[in-house]
């Protein structure tokens, strides 16, 4: 009597780093529509958030009789800081500005999280049907199996996971607030220590240390956020249960997870450097007579390409995380889905 092998949780093992990244990139490419959906949702959130900031800038310009162009010389985020600082001595105007930004931020954040639930739900469905798409050679049939985007599935994922994704996004911003409060408090203590001990060098040293720690903390929060989304999308569980399963997954597959995170972070940094260089080049072109007229459409095209590329890398990383977690949490299903389909001749 033959005994069939029993696969226990996590016994299948994670994919090699290159295979996991290739699988995530191909699944995301097969569902290219979600890249546009994510790009539009994030862009709409940023545009909506800029509306109260522009309104506050006009209010400051009227009160201080200043040029509106000078307030936006360095961008929208510095303009928000200038508006906030200018309204400190006008409590009514200040709280009106804070309330307007808060309402738009909360509403836009909820919409962005709901769209993210549909996007990642589509990716999870594509990953379940992708089979061994990462195995060369690449075939069109494998890409078709990985293509899972449709409006019905998108809306179903929004209804199924939208509330949990919104709650998870809220906890992410709570984490951001804790990191920011800790950084501000540490800098305030450093400034007070520099005055008391007459040691001015402590402020720049503390600033470097706080910046490094804050960046690491923010990266850790974003990684935990993406992994919890993968757990929820795979197991359809509550956030409290997802935390325990994430802990077990990290203990088992931390090397693969950190490898994916490191490679994607490196690619994002390289893409950011290339984007900065391209922006600087366009700024130089703007000074050339007649040729400078083409800068605006070039900047618009660069913004579109940059947004699509960055969202593609982000979603590819998420799909790679989800593939690794599904091989850990449901090895039987992952192994069965990875088997190649052989067509028999009649």
C-alpha positions in Angstrom: 0.0 0.0 0.0 1.5 3.3 -1.1 1.1 6.3 1.2 0.7 9.8 -0.4 3.0 12.4 0.9 1.5 14.9 3.3 2.6 18.6 2.8 2.6 20.6 6.1 2.3 24.3 6.3 5.5 25.9 5.0 7.0 22.7 3.8 6.9 23.7 0.2 9.5 26.4 0.7 9.7 29.8 -0.9 10.6 30.6 -4.4 14.2 31.7 -5.2 14.5 35.5 -5.2 14.9 35.8 -9.0 11.9 33.5 -9.7 9.7 35.4 -7.1 10.5 38.8 -8.7 10.0 37.4 -12.2 6.6 35.9 -11.2 5.5 39.1 -9.5 6.5 41.3 -12.5 4.8 39.0 -15.0 1.5 38.7 -13.0 1.4 42.5 -12.7 2.1 43.0 -16.4 -0.7 40.5 -17.2 -3.0 42.7 -15.2 -1.7 46.0 -16.6 -5.1 47.7 -16.1 -4.6 47.7 -12.3 -1.5 49.8 -12.7 -3.6 52.5 -14.3 -6.3 52.2 -11.7 -3.7 52.6 -8.9 -2.0 55.5 -10.6 -5.3 57.3 -11.1 -6.5 56.7 -7.5 -3.2 58.0 -6.0 -3.1 61.0 -8.4 -6.7 62.0 -7.6 -5.9 61.8 -3.9 -2.9 64.1 -4.3 -4.8 66.5 -6.5 -7.7 66.6 -4.0 -5.2 67.2 -1.1 -3.7 70.1 -3.0 -7.0 71.9 -3.2 -7.2 73.1 0.4 -3.5 73.9 0.4 -4.0 76.2 -2.7 -6.9 77.7 -0.9 -4.8 78.3 2.2 -2.1 79.8 0.1 -4.5 82.3 -1.4 -5.8 83.2 2.1 -2.2 83.8 3.2 -1.5 85.9 0.1 -4.5 88.0 0.8 -3.7 88.5 4.5 0.0 89.1 4.0 -0.3 90.9 0.6 2.3 88.4 -0.8 2.8 86.9 -4.2 1.0 83.6 -4.6 3.8 82.3 -6.9 6.4 82.7 -4.2 4.4 80.4 -1.9 4.6 77.6 -4.5 8.1 78.2 -5.6 9.4 75.0 -4.0 6.3 72.8 -4.5 3.0 71.9 -2.7 4.5 70.3 0.4 6.7 73.3 1.3 3.7 75.6 0.5 1.6 73.7 3.1 4.3 74.4 5.7 4.5 78.0 4.8 0.7 78.3 5.0 0.7 76.6 8.4 3.5 78.8 9.8 1.8 82.0 8.4 -1.5 81.2 10.1 -0.1 80.4 13.6 -1.1 83.9 14.8 -4.6 83.6 13.3 -6.3 80.7 15.2 -9.6 80.8 13.3 -8.0 80.7 9.9 -5.5 78.1 11.1 -8.1 75.7 12.3 -10.2 76.2 9.2 -7.1 75.3 7.1 -6.3 72.2 9.3 -10.0 71.0 9.2 -10.1 71.4 5.4 -6.9 69.4 4.9 -8.0 66.8 7.4 -11.4 66.2 5.8 -9.8 65.9 2.3 -7.0 63.7 3.6 -9.4 61.3 5.4 -11.9 61.1 2.5 -9.2 60.7 -0.1 -7.3 58.1 2.0 -10.5 56.0 2.3 -11.1 56.1 -1.4 -7.4 55.2 -2.1 -7.6 52.2 0.3 -10.8 50.9 -1.3 -9.2 51.1 -4.7 -6.1 49.3 -3.3 -8.4 46.5 -2.1 -9.7 46.0 -5.6 -6.2 46.2 -7.1 -4.6 43.7 -4.8 -7.6 41.4 -4.9 -7.2 41.3 -8.7 -3.5 40.5 -8.3 -4.2 37.8 -5.8 -6.7 36.2 -8.2 -4.1 36.4 -11.0 -1.4 34.8 -8.8 -3.7 31.9 -8.0 -4.3 31.2 -11.7 -0.8 32.0 -13.0 0.6 28.5 -12.5 4.3 28.3 -13.3 4.4 31.6 -15.3 7.8 32.4 -13.9 9.4 29.3 -15.5 11.0 30.0 -18.9 10.3 30.1 -21.7 7.5 32.7 -21.4 4.3 31.6 -23.1 1.3 33.7 -24.1 -1.1 31.0 -22.6 0.6 31.4 -19.2 0.1 35.2 -19.3 -3.5 34.7 -20.2 -4.1 32.5 -17.2 -2.5 35.2 -15.0 -4.8 37.9 -16.4 -7.6 38.2 -13.9 -8.8 41.8 -14.2 -12.5 42.5 -14.6 -14.9 45.0 -13.1 -16.9 42.3 -11.2 -13.9 40.8 -9.5 -12.5 44.3 -8.7 -15.8 45.4 -7.0 -16.1 42.1 -5.2 -12.6 42.5 -3.7 -13.5 46.1 -2.7 -16.6 44.8 -0.9 -14.8 41.8 0.7 -11.6 43.5 1.9 -12.3 47.2 1.7 -13.1 47.8 5.3 -10.0 45.8 6.5 -7.7 47.7 4.1 -9.1 51.0 5.3 -8.4 50.0 8.9 -5.0 48.8 8.0 -4.2 52.1 6.2 -5.4 54.0 9.3 -3.0 52.0 11.5 -0.2 52.8 9.0 -0.8 56.5 9.3 -0.9 56.1 13.1 2.6 54.5 12.8 3.7 57.5 10.7 2.4 59.9 13.3 4.3 58.0 16.1 7.5 58.1 14.1 7.1 61.8 13.4 6.3 62.6 17.0 9.3 60.7 18.2 11.6 62.5 15.7 10.3 65.9 16.7 10.6 65.1 20.4 14.1 63.8 20.0 15.2 66.9 18.0 13.6 69.2 20.6 15.5 67.4 23.4 18.8 67.7 21.3 18.3 71.4 20.9 17.6 71.9 24.6 20.7 69.8 25.4 22.8 71.9 23.0 21.8 75.1 24.7 22.4 73.8 28.3 25.7 72.1 27.6 26.9 74.6 25.0 27.5 71.8 22.5 26.1 72.9 19.2 27.4 69.8 17.3 24.8 67.7 19.1 22.0 69.1 16.9 23.4 68.0 13.4 24.5 64.7 14.8 21.1 64.0 16.3 19.4 65.1 13.0 21.5 62.6 11.0 20.7 59.8 13.5 17.0 60.7 13.7 16.7 60.8 9.9 18.3 57.4 9.5 16.1 55.8 12.2 13.0 57.4 10.9 13.7 56.2 7.3 14.3 52.6 8.6 11.1 52.8 10.7 9.0 54.1 7.8 10.4 51.4 5.5 9.6 48.8 8.1 6.0 50.1 8.5 5.5 50.0 4.7 6.8 46.5 4.5 4.6 45.3 7.3 1.6 47.0 5.7 2.2 45.3 2.4 2.7 41.9 4.0 -0.4 42.2 6.1 -2.3 43.0 2.9 -0.9 39.9 1.4 -2.0 37.8 4.4 -5.5 39.2 4.4 -5.9 38.8 0.6 -4.7 35.2 0.7 -6.4 33.9 3.9 -9.4 36.3 4.0 -8.8 36.7 7.8 -9.2 39.5 10.3 -6.3 41.8 11.1 -5.8 40.3 14.5 -5.3 36.9 13.0 -3.2 38.3 10.2 -0.7 39.6 12.7 0.0 36.1 14.1 0.2 34.5 10.7 2.6 37.3 9.5 4.9 36.6 12.5 5.0 32.9 11.6 5.7 33.7 7.9 8.5 36.1 8.8 10.1 33.5 11.0 10.0 31.0 8.2 10.8 33.1 5.1 12.4 36.3 6.3 15.3 35.9 3.9 13.1 35.8 0.8 11.0 38.7 2.0 14.0 40.9 2.8 15.5 40.0 -0.5 12.5 41.1 -2.5 12.3 44.3 -0.4 16.0 45.1 -0.9 15.9 44.6 -4.7 12.8 46.6 -5.2 14.0 49.4 -2.9 17.3 49.5 -4.9 15.3 49.7 -8.2 13.1 52.5 -6.8 16.2 54.5 -5.7 17.8 54.1 -9.1 14.6 55.2 -10.8 14.3 58.2 -8.5 17.8 59.2 -9.3 17.1 58.9 -13.0 13.9 60.9 -12.6 15.8 63.7 -10.8 18.4 63.8 -13.5 15.7 64.0 -16.2 13.9 66.8 -14.4 17.2 68.7 -14.1 17.8 68.2 -17.8 14.3 69.5 -18.6 14.9 72.6 -16.4 18.0 73.4 -18.6 16.0 72.9 -21.8 13.4 75.4 -20.5 15.9 78.2 -20.9 16.5 77.5 -24.6 14.3 79.9 -26.8 11.5 78.3 -28.7 12.7 74.8 -27.6 11.6 75.6 -24.1 7.9 75.6 -25.3 8.2 71.8 -25.4 9.1 71.5 -21.7 5.5 71.4 -20.4 4.4 68.3 -22.5 7.7 66.7 -21.8 7.2 67.2 -18.1 3.7 65.8 -18.3 5.0 62.7 -20.2 7.8 62.3 -17.7 5.3 62.5 -14.8 3.1 59.8 -16.5 6.0 57.5 -17.2 7.4 57.9 -13.7 4.0 57.2 -12.0 3.4 54.1 -14.1 6.9 52.7 -13.6 6.8 53.3 -9.8 3.4 51.8 -9.4 4.4 48.8 -11.5 7.4 48.1 -9.3 5.3 48.5 -6.2 2.6 46.1 -7.3 5.2 43.6 -8.6 6.8 43.5 -5.2 3.4 43.0 -3.6 2.6 40.1 -5.9 6.0 38.6 -5.1 5.2 38.8 -1.4 1.8 37.2 -2.0 3.3 34.4 -4.0 5.8 33.6 -1.2 3.1 33.7 1.5 0.7 31.5 -0.5 3.5 28.9 -0.8 3.9 29.1 3.0 0.2 29.1 4.0 -1.3 26.8 1.3 1.5 24.7 -0.1 -0.9 22.0 -1.5 -2.7 24.7 -3.5 0.4 26.4 -4.6 2.1 23.1 -5.7 -1.0 22.0 -7.6 -1.3 25.4 -9.4 2.4 25.4 -10.3 2.2 22.1 -12.2 2.3 22.6 -16.0 -0.8 21.8 -18.0 -0.1 19.1 -20.6 -2.5 18.7 -23.5 -3.1 15.1 -24.6 -3.7 14.2 -28.2 -6.8 12.4 -29.0 
